[in-house]
Amino acid sequence: MDTAAVAAVPARMLLLLSLLRLPSGLGTRQRSCPGFCHCEPDGMLLRVDCADLGLTDMPANLSIFTSYLDLSMNNISKLPLNSLHKFRFLEELYVSLKYYFCLSPFIYETLFNDILYLCFFLRRLDANHISFIPSNCFSGLVSLRYLWLDDNSLTEIPVQALRSLPALQAMTLALNKIYYIPDYAFGNLSNLVVLHLHNNRINFLGKKCFNGLHSLETLDLNYNNLNEFPTSVNVLRNLKELGFHNNNIRSIPEQAFMGNPSLTAIHFYDNPIQTVGKSAFHHLPELRTLTLNGVSEMTDFPDLTGTTNLESLILTGSRITTLPESICEHLPNLQILDLSSNLLSSLPIIGLDGLTHLKLTGNYPLQSLISSENFPELKVMEMPYTYQCCAFRAQDNHYKMQNQLNKAENGSAYEFQRKDSSSFHTTDEHDFVDFSLDFSEDLKTHHSVRCSPSPGPFKPCDCLFGSWLIRVGVWTLIFLAFICNILVIATIFQVPQFISSIKFITGQIAIVNTLMVVSSSVLASVDALTYGDFAQYGTWWEDGIVCHIIGILSVFASEASIFLLTLATVERVFSVKYRTKFEHTLANIKIATIFCFVLALIIAVIPVLSDSEYGGSPLCIPLPFGRLSGVGYTVAMVLMNSFCFLVMTVAYTKLYCSLDKEEMDSILDCSMIKHVALLLFINCILYCPVAILSFSSLLNLRFIGPEVIKPILLVIVPLPACLNPLLYILFNPHFRKDLRSFQKQSFGWKKAKDASLVSVNSEDAEKQSCNSTQALVTFASARISYDVVPSNPVGPSIQ
């Protein structure tokens, strides 16, 4: 009798014939369920599930009417030769034998010969320790369709054993230790549709290893050690899905898939591919998905002649600089386009109106904005710059506004309907239907797009400053700080007046504060010039040299101001406490000043040499959130400036406490030290927000939003640059004398009286310089950097 015909005999008919031959009452008696197993009726038959019960042998009392038996996930080491002989109605058998090499062929022969209608629908041999399969292991299983041999210890393809399985449709040999596939390894598996060979150690494929697989549609060779493209796949005319990712393939030859016209998906990612043949992807009319990344040497877009039905194209990590203008004509069905991490400088947008996913992140030469009108179907978009998402954010906002308006209109319509229901239904029913249709069309027109990176307070679309409160505050600070610092510099460095050491430091602080004013004024000018359209210039501004110079200038001014204030504090303490022994010369102070400038310049240049560049934000400062390098840089500056603050606080505290123990030459010195203590307290208050922001970012505490951080950086941080010179002008008694002297010199009144006035006031001015310089020291130190550490302006000189 023909085997196929035997396999087709219905099991239920044979069951009826068997029942006629059985003794009375035997059928009922034999349908018992073994203990601990789960049984379900299957018509006149029985389904028995004994999986994962820790069994070491076949369960007893199995019904002869068992049609389904699951013995997997147990500890059965072997099956007796006659253990399955009586199960004439068994259709499905699941067995996972622990430390199993192969079932005895006698079992298969018994099952097949004694049970003529038996057809193995499923056979699981996975997750064992099978290392060898004898050639006659599957003899007689001519109807076996599915074979799972994954997660074993096979080192080679069981070629001879597989020849006995002509009906096999799906097989997995994954997660083994197979290192090569010989020629004609699957020669008798003409019905095989799915073949999984992933997670092996395959490094060599015979040129005819896939011959005979006429029906194969899915081939999975992922996660192996292939070094060359397997040209043997060309014989697979019906192949639809091919996976080669996570191998060591370095090149794709010309006409690589000329024998696979039915391919619908190719996955090549995570291979060190360097070159791709120009005709590698020619004439693949059924191809829908092409994934190819990391091709370091590919500079041109692949030629897709004859491959016109692509829906998903992923080409990442290459060096593609341009896209062909005809890409839209050749790929009319394209929906997903991922060209991340390339070198594109332009994008042909006409004809890509069918795209739903567009990813261009990492293409930093691509700085031009893209209009949302060219992508009506787009749902997900990833761009290299935040400002390129502004057009899509505006579209999304418009959609939300329309939604709210429509809801309000619908609410009003509902009220109207509730009040006069009958009139509405009789007269306006057709109008309401038309309105609903128009509303649906409006929703389709204004669909939302998820674009990343998304804009925010530190990546604005409209204005750099964002609010008029910040804008007015910054301009006010600029004007006041500029005027006050210029007055301080002019009065201190007037010629030929004598300059004391503390006055020299005060003048240097005023110069440094002026640099901070310059950086703030440049940001304010950019905000004014790009008002309402900052997205158009945001990328150019961040990448430009001017932004980097402004960032360096701002950090340099901030740190130099802190160091100079610390130097002024130390100079005043020594000059007051050891005034009879301590002698300081202007030359020594100049050397110390140069050291402060050099140290501040080194700190300001560090972001240029590391990952925390100044161009990471339109404010041109390393932000204390985001990348770890930027957070570490700002926190390090805060710690260093806090140490300087601590030195100044301790020095002034000790000096203040010593007033009652030592006699001072002038009560004015005592009163000014008290005043400086008050200024130091106020300065600490101004410094607290900056320190809190830096450390909260380090600890990943998000209790302060970016809407609060931005005004702190733009207004609070540069505030000492305005307060310090203002306090110096208002509270330093020596400033008025210097101002009068400056006025006389500016009008040409140069008389001997001026020189005598200088000499008479020199001693008194030296005493009074303590109070003015101390006032400057305290307020300027508040300029500690948060992000872009703003410079400490000149405080009332400690004169």
C-alpha positions in Angstrom: 0.0 0.0 0.0 1.2 3.5 -0.8 2.6 5.3 2.3 0.9 8.6 1.5 -2.5 6.9 1.1 -1.9 5.1 4.4 -1.2 8.4 6.2 -4.4 9.9 4.8 -6.7 7.4 6.4 -8.9 9.3 8.9 -8.1 8.4 12.5 -11.7 8.6 13.6 -12.8 5.9 11.1 -10.1 3.6 12.3 -11.2 4.3 15.9 -14.7 3.1 15.0 -13.4 0.0 13.4 -11.2 -0.7 16.5 -14.1 -0.2 18.8 -16.1 -2.8 17.0 -13.3 -5.3 17.6 -12.8 -4.4 21.3 -14.5 -6.4 24.1 -17.5 -4.9 25.8 -16.6 -2.2 28.5 -13.0 -2.1 27.5 -13.3 1.4 25.9 -14.6 2.9 29.1 -12.2 1.2 31.3 -9.1 2.2 29.3 -9.9 6.0 29.1 -8.4 6.7 32.6 -6.1 9.7 33.1 -2.7 9.1 34.8 -2.2 10.8 38.1 -0.8 14.3 38.0 -1.4 14.6 34.2 -4.0 16.9 32.7 -6.5 15.2 30.3 -9.1 16.7 28.0 -11.6 14.8 25.8 -10.9 15.0 22.1 -14.2 13.7 20.7 -14.0 10.0 21.3 -10.3 10.3 22.0 -8.2 11.8 24.8 -5.5 14.5 25.0 -3.0 13.9 27.7 -0.6 16.7 29.0 2.2 15.4 31.3 4.7 18.1 30.6 7.0 19.5 33.2 6.1 17.1 36.0 9.6 15.7 36.8 8.7 12.3 35.4 11.5 9.8 35.0 9.5 7.1 33.1 6.4 6.7 31.0 3.3 7.4 33.1 1.2 4.4 33.9 -2.5 3.9 33.0 -2.3 5.8 29.7 -5.5 5.3 27.7 -5.1 3.5 24.4 -7.4 6.2 23.0 -4.7 8.8 23.5 -4.4 11.1 20.5 -2.1 13.7 22.0 0.7 13.0 24.4 3.1 15.7 25.7 6.1 14.3 27.7 8.4 17.3 27.3 10.2 19.1 30.1 10.6 15.9 32.2 13.6 13.8 33.3 12.9 10.8 31.0 16.3 9.5 29.9 14.9 6.8 27.5 11.8 5.2 26.2 11.3 1.4 26.4 11.1 -0.3 23.0 7.5 -1.3 23.3 6.3 1.7 25.4 4.3 3.2 22.5 3.2 0.0 20.8 -0.4 0.1 22.1 -1.2 3.7 21.2 -2.8 3.1 17.9 -4.7 6.5 17.8 -1.7 8.7 18.7 -1.4 11.6 16.3 0.9 14.1 18.2 3.8 13.2 20.4 6.0 15.7 22.3 9.2 14.3 23.9 12.3 16.0 25.3 14.7 13.3 26.5 17.3 14.5 29.0 20.9 13.6 27.9 19.3 12.2 24.8 21.3 11.1 21.7 18.6 9.5 19.6 15.4 7.6 19.9 15.7 3.9 19.0 14.7 3.4 15.4 12.6 0.5 16.6 10.2 2.9 18.2 9.5 4.6 14.9 9.3 1.4 13.0 6.8 0.0 15.6 4.7 3.2 15.5 4.6 3.3 11.7 4.2 -0.4 10.9 1.6 -1.2 13.6 -0.4 2.0 13.3 -0.9 2.5 9.6 -2.7 5.8 9.8 -0.2 7.5 12.2 1.1 10.8 11.0 3.7 12.8 13.0 2.5 16.4 12.8 5.1 17.8 15.3 8.4 16.5 16.7 10.3 18.5 19.3 13.9 17.5 20.2 15.0 21.0 21.3 16.9 22.0 24.5 18.6 18.6 25.0 22.3 17.6 24.7 22.1 15.9 21.3 25.5 15.8 19.7 25.0 13.1 17.1 22.1 11.8 15.1 22.5 8.3 13.4 21.7 8.0 9.8 18.6 5.8 10.3 17.3 7.9 13.3 14.3 9.2 11.3 13.6 6.2 9.1 9.9 5.8 8.4 8.8 9.3 9.3 7.9 10.1 5.8 5.1 12.4 6.9 7.0 14.5 9.5 6.5 18.2 8.8 8.2 20.1 11.6 11.5 19.2 13.3 13.0 21.2 16.2 16.7 20.4 16.9 17.7 23.8 18.2 19.7 24.4 21.4 21.6 21.2 21.3 25.3 20.3 20.8 25.3 19.3 17.1 28.6 20.0 15.3 27.4 19.1 11.8 24.3 18.8 9.7 22.7 15.3 10.0 22.7 14.9 6.2 21.9 11.1 6.1 19.2 11.3 8.8 17.4 14.2 7.0 17.1 12.2 3.8 14.3 10.2 5.4 12.1 13.3 5.9 10.7 14.2 2.4 7.6 15.9 3.8 9.5 18.2 6.2 8.3 21.8 5.9 10.0 23.6 8.8 13.3 22.8 10.6 15.5 24.7 13.0 19.1 23.8 13.8 19.8 27.0 15.6 21.8 27.4 18.8 24.1 24.5 18.0 27.8 24.2 17.3 27.7 23.6 13.5 30.7 25.1 11.8 30.0 24.3 8.1 27.4 23.1 5.7 28.5 20.6 3.0 27.2 20.3 -0.5 23.7 18.8 -0.9 23.2 18.9 2.8 19.4 19.3 2.3 19.1 17.5 -1.0 15.9 15.6 -0.3 14.0 18.4 1.5 12.3 19.7 -1.5 9.2 20.7 0.6 11.2 22.6 3.2 9.8 26.2 3.5 11.6 27.5 6.7 15.2 26.8 7.7 16.7 28.4 10.8 20.5 28.1 11.2 21.2 31.1 13.4 23.4 31.2 16.4 25.9 28.6 15.2 29.5 28.8 14.3 29.2 28.5 10.6 32.2 29.9 8.7 32.0 28.0 5.5 29.1 27.1 3.1 29.5 24.7 0.2 28.7 26.2 -3.2 25.9 23.7 -3.6 24.9 23.3 0.0 21.3 24.6 -0.6 20.7 22.6 -3.8 17.4 20.7 -3.6 15.6 23.3 -1.4 13.2 24.2 -4.2 10.4 25.5 -1.8 12.5 27.3 0.7 11.1 30.8 1.5 12.9 31.7 4.8 16.6 31.3 5.5 18.1 32.5 8.7 21.9 32.6 8.9 22.1 35.3 11.5 24.7 35.3 14.3 27.3 33.1 12.7 31.0 33.5 11.6 30.5 33.9 7.8 33.4 35.8 6.3 32.2 35.8 2.7 28.9 36.4 1.0 27.3 33.0 0.5 26.8 32.8 -3.3 25.2 29.4 -2.8 21.9 31.2 -2.1 21.4 32.0 -5.8 19.8 28.6 -6.4 16.9 29.5 -4.0 14.4 30.8 -6.6 11.5 31.0 -4.1 13.5 32.5 -1.3 11.5 35.4 0.3 13.3 36.3 3.5 17.1 36.2 4.0 18.9 37.1 7.2 22.7 37.5 7.3 23.0 40.0 10.2 25.7 39.7 12.9 28.3 37.9 10.8 31.8 39.0 9.5 30.8 39.6 5.9 32.9 42.4 4.4 31.6 42.8 0.9 28.5 42.1 -1.2 29.5 41.2 -4.8 27.9 42.3 -8.1 24.6 40.6 -8.9 24.6 39.0 -5.5 20.9 38.1 -5.6 20.4 37.5 -9.3 18.9 34.0 -8.6 16.5 35.3 -5.9 13.8 37.2 -7.7 11.2 36.4 -5.0 13.1 38.1 -2.2 10.9 40.4 0.0 13.3 41.1 2.9 17.1 41.3 3.2 18.8 41.9 6.6 22.5 42.7 6.5 23.0 44.9 9.6 25.8 44.4 12.1 28.4 43.2 9.5 31.7 44.9 8.9 30.7 45.5 5.3 33.0 47.9 3.4 32.0 47.6 -0.2 28.7 46.9 -2.1 28.6 46.0 -5.7 26.7 48.5 -7.8 24.4 45.8 -9.2 24.0 43.9 -6.0 20.4 44.8 -5.6 19.3 44.8 -9.3 16.0 43.3 -10.4 14.4 42.3 -7.2 10.8 43.3 -8.0 9.3 41.7 -4.9 11.8 43.2 -2.4 10.0 45.1 0.3 12.6 45.5 3.1 16.4 46.2 2.7 18.5 46.7 5.8 22.1 47.5 5.3 24.2 49.4 7.9 27.8 50.1 8.7 29.1 50.0 5.1 32.0 52.3 5.8 33.3 52.5 2.3 30.0 53.1 0.5 29.8 56.7 -0.7 27.1 56.3 -3.3 23.5 55.4 -3.0 23.0 51.8 -4.2 21.6 51.3 -7.7 18.1 49.8 -7.3 17.3 49.3 -11.0 14.4 47.0 -11.3 13.8 47.0 -7.5 10.7 49.3 -7.5 8.5 47.9 -4.7 10.7 48.7 -1.7 8.7 49.8 1.3 11.5 49.9 3.9 15.0 51.1 3.1 17.6 51.3 5.9 21.1 52.4 5.0 22.9 53.6 8.1 26.5 54.2 9.1 27.8 54.8 5.6 29.4 57.8 3.9 26.6 58.6 1.4 26.8 62.3 0.5 24.0 62.7 -2.0 20.8 61.0 -3.0 19.8 60.5 -6.7 17.1 62.9 -7.9 15.3 59.9 -9.3 15.0 58.0 -6.0 11.3 59.1 -5.7 10.5 57.8 -9.2 12.2 54.5 -8.7 10.7 53.9 -5.2 7.1 55.0 -5.4 6.0 52.7 -2.6 8.7 53.7 -0.1 7.3 54.2 3.4 10.3 53.9 5.7 13.6 55.6 4.9 16.4 55.5 7.4 19.7 57.1 6.3 21.1 57.8 9.8 24.8 58.5 10.3 25.7 59.4 6.8 27.1 62.6 5.2 24.0 63.9 3.4 24.0 67.6 2.8 20.6 67.8 1.0 17.4 65.7 0.6 15.3 65.5 -2.5 11.9 66.0 -1.0 9.7 66.0 -4.1 8.0 62.6 -4.6 8.6 61.3 -1.0 5.0 62.2 0.0 4.3 58.5 0.8 6.9 58.3 3.6 5.6 57.5 7.1 9.0 57.2 8.8 12.0 59.3 8.0 15.3 59.1 10.0 18.2 61.4 9.1 19.9 61.7 12.5 23.7 61.9 12.4 23.8 63.7 9.0 25.4 66.9 10.4 26.1 68.5 7.0 22.3 68.5 6.5 21.4 71.9 8.1 18.5 73.1 5.9 15.0 73.1 7.2 12.4 70.7 5.7 8.8 71.8 5.1 6.1 69.7 6.6 3.9 70.2 3.5 6.1 67.8 1.5 5.4 64.9 3.9 1.6 64.6 4.4 1.7 61.0 5.6 4.7 61.3 7.9 4.3 59.9 11.4 7.8 59.5 12.8 10.8 61.7 12.0 14.3 61.9 13.4 16.5 64.8 12.3 20.2 65.7 13.0 19.2 69.1 14.5 16.3 70.1 16.8 15.4 73.2 14.8 14.4 71.0 11.9 11.5 69.7 13.9 10.1 73.1 14.5 8.0 73.0 11.3 6.4 69.7 12.4 5.8 71.0 15.9 3.9 73.9 14.6 1.8 71.5 12.5 1.1 69.5 15.6 0.2 72.6 17.6 -2.2 73.6 14.8 -3.8 70.2 14.8 -4.3 70.5 18.6 -5.8 73.9 18.4 -8.1 72.8 15.6 -9.1 69.9 17.8 -10.0 72.1 20.7 -11.9 74.5 18.5 -13.9 71.6 17.0 -14.6 70.2 20.5 -16.0 73.6 21.5 -18.1 73.9 18.4 -19.4 70.3 18.9 -20.2 71.3 22.5 -22.2 74.3 21.3 -23.9 72.1 18.7 -24.9 69.7 21.4 -26.4 72.4 23.6 -28.4 73.6 20.6 -29.5 70.1 19.8 -30.6 69.5 23.4 -32.7 72.7 23.4 -34.4 72.1 20.1 -34.0 68.5 19.1 -36.8 68.2 16.7 -35.9 71.3 14.7 -32.3 70.2 14.5 -33.1 66.8 13.1 -35.6 68.1 10.6 -33.8 71.1 9.1 -30.1 70.7 9.8 -29.5 67.0 9.6 -27.8 67.1 6.2 -25.7 70.1 7.2 -24.5 68.3 10.3 -23.5 65.3 8.2 -21.5 67.5 5.9 -19.9 69.2 8.9 -18.8 65.8 10.2 -17.3 64.8 6.9 -15.4 68.1 6.7 -14.2 67.6 10.2 -12.8 64.1 9.4 -11.0 65.5 6.4 -9.5 68.2 8.5 -8.2 65.6 10.9 -6.5 63.8 8.1 -5.0 67.0 6.8 -3.6 68.0 10.1 -2.1 64.8 11.4 0.5 64.8 14.2 4.2 64.0 13.6 6.5 62.7 16.3 9.7 64.5 15.5 12.9 64.2 17.5 14.9 65.8 19.0 12.0 67.9 20.1 12.4 71.7 20.6 12.3 73.2 24.1 13.4 76.1 26.2 17.1 75.5 25.4 16.3 74.6 21.7 13.7 77.3 20.9 11.9 77.7 17.6 10.9 81.3 17.7 13.1 83.4 20.0 16.4 82.7 21.8 15.3 84.2 25.1 11.8 83.0 24.9 10.0 85.5 27.1 9.9 89.3 27.3 10.7 89.2 31.1 14.1 87.6 30.3 14.6 89.9 27.4 14.0 93.1 29.4 16.1 91.8 32.3 19.1 91.0 30.2 19.0 94.4 28.4 18.7 96.2 31.7 21.7 94.4 33.1 23.7 95.1 30.0 23.2 98.8 30.1 23.8 99.2 33.8 26.8 96.9 33.9 28.4 98.5 30.9 28.1 102.0 32.3 29.1 101.1 35.8 32.2 99.1 34.7 33.3 101.7 32.3 33.1 104.4 35.1 35.1 102.1 37.5 37.8 101.4 34.9 38.1 105.1 33.9 38.4 106.4 37.5 40.9 103.7 38.5 43.3 103.8 35.6 43.3 107.6 35.1 46.8 109.0 34.4 49.0 110.0 36.1 47.2 108.9 39.3 49.0 106.5 41.6 47.4 103.0 41.6 47.6 100.9 44.7 47.6 97.1 44.6 44.0 96.7 45.7 42.9 99.4 43.3 44.7 97.6 40.5 42.9 94.3 41.3 39.6 96.2 41.4 40.3 97.6 38.0 41.1 94.2 36.6 37.8 92.8 37.9 36.0 95.7 36.2 37.7 94.8 32.9 36.7 91.1 33.3 33.2 92.1 34.1 33.1 94.1 30.9 33.9 90.9 29.0 30.9 89.3 30.5 28.8 92.2 29.5 30.1 91.8 25.9 29.1 88.1 25.8 25.6 88.9 27.2 25.1 91.7 24.7 26.0 89.4 21.8 23.3 86.9 22.9 20.8 89.7 23.3 21.7 91.0 19.8 21.2 87.5 18.3 17.8 87.3 20.1 16.8 90.6 18.6 18.0 89.9 15.1 16.4 86.4 14.9 13.2 87.3 16.8 10.3 85.1 15.7 12.4 83.0 13.4 15.3 81.6 15.4 14.8 78.1 14.0 16.0 79.4 10.6 19.4 80.4 12.1 19.7 78.1 15.2 21.9 75.5 13.6 24.2 78.1 12.0 24.5 79.9 15.3 25.4 76.9 17.4 28.0 75.6 14.9 29.5 79.0 14.2 32.8 80.3 15.5 31.1 83.3 17.1 29.1 81.1 19.5 32.3 79.3 20.6 34.2 82.5 21.1 31.3 83.9 23.2 31.3 80.7 25.3 35.0 80.9 25.9 34.8 84.6 26.8 32.0 84.1 29.2 33.6 81.2 31.1 36.9 83.0 31.2 35.4 86.2 32.5 33.5 84.3 35.2 36.4 82.3 36.5 38.9 85.2 36.3 36.5 87.3 38.3 36.3 84.6 41.0 40.1 84.2 41.2 40.7 88.0 41.3 38.2 88.4 44.1 40.0 85.7 46.0 43.3 87.5 45.4 41.8 90.8 46.6 40.5 89.2 49.7 43.9 87.7 50.6 45.6 91.0 49.9 43.3 92.9 52.1 43.5 90.5 55.0 47.3 90.6 55.0 47.5 94.3 54.5 45.1 95.0 57.5 46.2 92.2 59.9 50.0 92.5 59.2 50.1 96.1 58.1 53.4 96.7 60.0 55.2 93.7 58.6 53.5 93.0 55.3 54.7 94.8 52.3 53.2 94.1 48.9 54.4 95.5 45.7 52.4 96.1 42.6 54.8 93.9 40.7 53.9 90.9 42.9 50.2 91.6 42.5 50.6 91.8 38.7 52.3 88.3 38.7 49.4 86.9 40.7 46.9 88.5 38.4 48.5 86.9 35.4 48.4 83.6 37.1 44.6 84.0 37.7 44.1 84.9 34.0 46.1 81.9 32.8 44.2 79.5 35.1 40.8 80.9 34.0 41.8 80.6 30.3 42.7 77.0 30.7 39.4 76.3 32.3 37.6 78.1 29.5 39.4 76.1 26.8 38.6 72.6 28.3 35.2 72.3 26.7 36.7 72.9 23.2 39.0 69.9 23.8 36.3 67.6 25.2 32.8 66.4 24.3 31.1 69.3 26.1 31.4 71.8 23.3 30.0 75.3 23.6 27.9 74.7 20.5 25.7 72.2 22.3 23.3 75.0 23.3 22.3 78.3 21.6 23.3 80.0 24.9 26.9 78.9 24.0 27.7 77.4 27.4 28.2 73.8 28.6 24.8 73.0 30.1 24.8 71.2 33.5 22.4 68.5 32.1 22.4 66.1 29.2 25.8 64.7 28.4 27.9 63.4 31.3 30.9 65.4 30.2 28.9 68.7 30.4 27.5 67.9 33.8 31.0 66.9 35.1 32.5 70.1 33.8 30.0 72.4 35.4 30.0 70.6 38.7 33.8 70.8 38.8 33.6 74.5 38.3 31.0 74.9 41.0 33.3 72.9 43.4 36.3 75.0 42.6 34.4 78.3 42.9 32.8 77.1 46.1 36.3 76.6 47.5 37.2 80.2 46.5 34.0 81.3 48.2 35.0 79.4 51.3 38.4 81.0 51.4 36.9 84.5 51.2 34.3 83.8 53.8 36.8 82.4 56.3 39.2 85.3 55.7 36.6 88.0 56.2 35.1 86.2 59.2 38.5 86.0 61.0 39.1 89.6 60.1 35.8 90.6 61.5 36.3 88.7 64.7 39.7 90.3 65.3 38.3 93.8 65.4 37.7 93.7 69.2 41.1 92.3 69.9 43.4 94.6 67.9 43.4 98.3 67.5 42.7 99.7 64.1 44.0 102.9 62.8 40.6 104.0 61.6 37.1 103.3 62.6 36.3 103.4 58.9 38.1 100.1 58.4 36.0 98.4 61.1 32.7 99.7 59.7 33.6 98.6 56.1 34.6 95.1 57.2 31.1 94.8 58.8 29.6 96.0 55.5 31.7 93.5 53.5 30.4 90.7 55.8 26.8 91.8 54.8 27.8 91.8 51.2 29.3 88.4 51.5 26.1 87.0 52.9 24.1 88.5 50.0 26.6 87.1 47.6 26.1 83.6 49.0 22.3 83.9 48.5 22.9 84.8 44.9 25.2 81.8 44.5 22.9 79.2 45.9 20.6 78.8 42.9 23.6 78.1 40.6 25.0 75.5 43.0 21.7 73.8 43.5 21.1 73.5 39.8 24.5 72.0 39.2 24.3 69.4 42.0 20.6 68.5 41.3 21.6 67.7 37.7 24.5 65.6 38.9 22.1 63.6 41.2 19.5 63.4 38.5 17.0 65.3 40.5 14.4 66.9 38.1 12.5 69.1 40.5 13.5 72.3 38.6 12.2 72.6 35.1 14.0 74.2 32.1 11.6 77.1 32.2 13.2 78.1 35.5 16.8 77.2 34.7 16.9 79.4 31.6 16.2 82.7 33.4 18.7 81.8 36.1 21.4 81.3 33.5 20.6 84.5 31.6 19.7 86.9 34.5 20.8 85.6 37.9 24.2 84.4 36.9 25.4 87.7 35.3 23.7 89.8 38.0 26.9 90.4 40.0 28.5 91.9 36.9 26.0 94.7 37.4 25.8 94.9 41.2 29.5 94.9 41.9 30.4 98.0 40.1 27.2 99.7 41.2 28.0 99.0 44.8 31.5 100.3 44.3 30.1 103.5 42.9 27.5 104.0 45.6 29.3 103.0 48.7 33.0 103.6 48.1 33.9 107.1 49.4 37.1 107.1 47.4 35.2 106.7 44.1 33.8 110.2 44.4 37.2 111.7 44.9 38.6 109.7 41.9 35.6 110.8 39.9 36.2 114.5 40.6 39.9 114.0 39.7 38.9 112.3 36.5 36.5 115.1 35.6 39.1 117.7 36.1 41.6 115.8 33.9 39.0 115.2 31.2 38.4 119.0 31.0 42.0 119.8 30.8 42.3 121.2 34.3 45.8 120.0 35.1 47.2 122.0 37.9 49.6 121.4 40.8 46.5 121.3 43.0 45.6 118.0 41.4 49.0 116.4 42.3 48.8 117.7 45.8 45.2 116.4 46.1 46.4 113.0 45.1 49.2 113.0 47.7 47.0 114.3 50.5 44.4 111.7 49.8 46.7 108.8 49.2 46.9 107.6 52.8 43.2 108.1 53.4 42.4 106.5 50.1 44.5 103.4 51.0 42.5 103.0 54.2 39.2 103.4 52.5 40.1 101.1 49.7 39.5 98.2 52.1 35.8 98.8 52.3 35.3 99.3 48.5 37.3 96.4 47.4 35.7 94.1 50.0 32.3 95.1 48.7 33.4 94.2 45.2 34.8 90.9 46.3 31.7 89.6 47.8 29.3 90.4 45.0 31.5 89.4 42.2 32.0 85.9 43.6 28.3 85.4 43.1 29.0 85.0 39.4 29.8 81.4 39.9 29.1 79.5 36.7 26.1 77.2 36.4 26.2 76.4 32.8 27.9 79.0 31.1 29.6 80.4 34.1 28.9 84.2 33.8 31.7 86.4 34.8 31.8 88.1 38.2 31.5 91.8 37.7 33.4 94.4 39.4 32.3 94.9 42.9 32.8 97.9 45.0 36.5 98.1 45.0 38.1 97.1 48.3 39.9 100.2 48.6 
